[in-house]
């Protein structure tokens, strides 16, 4: 069976940056299971996996536009600490959820200076090339329940 829309694909992967540093990997664990064509992976990787089958291996470089987007300086803002009252122990790297004109957005504290906190609404991998080594270890049809829920159930997927 080939990876097509609404198929469940199981993949082992290693994600590295352009310097070869591992960002994420399924090595030593369960393969990642996802429903193809439902927005569960970044667009560039999903496009590269289309039509592949069990046993296929590929090395792909995904540009920012097909990954987590370009880095957008407009998504960085400074706010006074008092705007974050009730949030204890503020520190660089801390992730918060903020209400924006586009709904709830994850933001990361990138700098603390005096009374000012710098928040970055970019995804941590925005603006970066993503280098994937992928092995397809299984492909099957999604069940009606998986399609209705929008995610895979069982090994490598969601457990209710």
N, C-alpha and C positions, 0 to 999 in steps of 0.2 A: 504494500500500500504506500502511496505517496502522500506527502504533506500537502493538503489542500484546505480550502475554507471549511471550518467546522470539524477538522480532524484533530485528534489529540496527538501531540508530538511529545516525545520524551527525549530530552537532549542533555548531554554532559557538555559543559562549557568552561572555558577560562577566559576571563576578560582582563586585558592589560591596557595600559596607557602607551603612549608613543615611546616612552623610555623603557618599556618592557616590565614595568612594575605591575604585579597582579592586583587588580581592583576587587575581583570577585571570582569565585570558582565553585563548581559543584563537585570537584575532585574529592574522593573519600566519602562522599555522601550520596544521597538519592539523586537521580537525574531530575532536572526541572521538567515538569509536565505542564503544558499549556494548551489552550484551544486556539488553533491557528485561525487568523483572519478576524479576530475579535478584539484587537487592540491590547492584548496581554503582553506583547513584546514591543520594543521600539520598532518603528516602521522599517528601518533599513535591514535589521536582522530578520524580521519576518519575511521581507521580500527575498532575501538570500536563501531562506529555508524552503520557500515555495517549490514544490515538485521534488524535493529530496525524499529519500527513503531510508529505512533502517540500514545501518552500516555506513552511510555516507559520512564523510568527514570534510570539513571545509574551514579555511582561514579567511576571514573577511575583515575589512577595515570599514567602519561606518563613520561617515562625516557627521559633524555636529547637527546639520540640518535634518539628517535622518535618524538622529539619536535623541538627545535631550535638548536640542536647540542651541542656538548661538547664545553666548553670554550677553546679557542685556544690562548695561549700566543703570538703566532707568529702574531696575528692580532692587537697587541698593538705596537705602535711606537711613538717615540718622534720626533717632527719637530720644527724648529725655528718659532717663531711668524711670521717672514717675509714671510714664505711660505704660510701664510694665509692672505696676504695683501689684502685689499678690503673687508674682512669680519670684520665688526665692532662689538664691544662689546662682545669679546670672554668671555665665562663663562663655568664653569663646568656644564655638563648636556646638553650643546648645541649640536645639531645634525647637521652634515654637510654631503654633498655628495662628495666623493672623487673618482677620476679615479684610478682604479687598473688594474693589468694584467688580471683580470676576469671581467672587465667592471666597471660600477659605483657601488660603495658600500657606504652604510650609515655608518658613523663613529660618535662616541660620544666623546666629550672632557671630559676626566676624571680627568685631573690634569693640573694646570697652575703653573709654577715656573719660575720666571725671564723671560728669552727670550724663554723658551721651553714650548711646548704644547704637552700633551700626548693624543693621539687619540686611541680609541678602536673600532675595526671593528667587534667585536662580537655583535650578537643580545643581547639586554638587558636581555633576558631570557635564553641565552646559558648557559649550564651547570647546569640548575635547573630542578628539578622534577616539573611537572605541574599537579595539582590536580583539576579535573573538576567534578562538579555536573551538570548533563545535563538532561533536559526534552525535549523530542521530541514533539513539538506541532503541527506539520503538515508535510506531505509528499505529493508531487505531481510530475507529469512528467514535465520536463523542456520543454519550447517551443523551436521551431527551432531557433528563434531569440536569445534566452538566450544561447543556445548551441553555436551558431555562435559567440556571443560576449564574451562568457566565464564567464558570471556572471548573477545573478538573476535580473530581472526587477520588479518594483512594491514594495509593502510593504516589508520592511526588506531587500530590495535589492537596486539596482542602479536605479536612475531616470535620464532619458535623457532629 
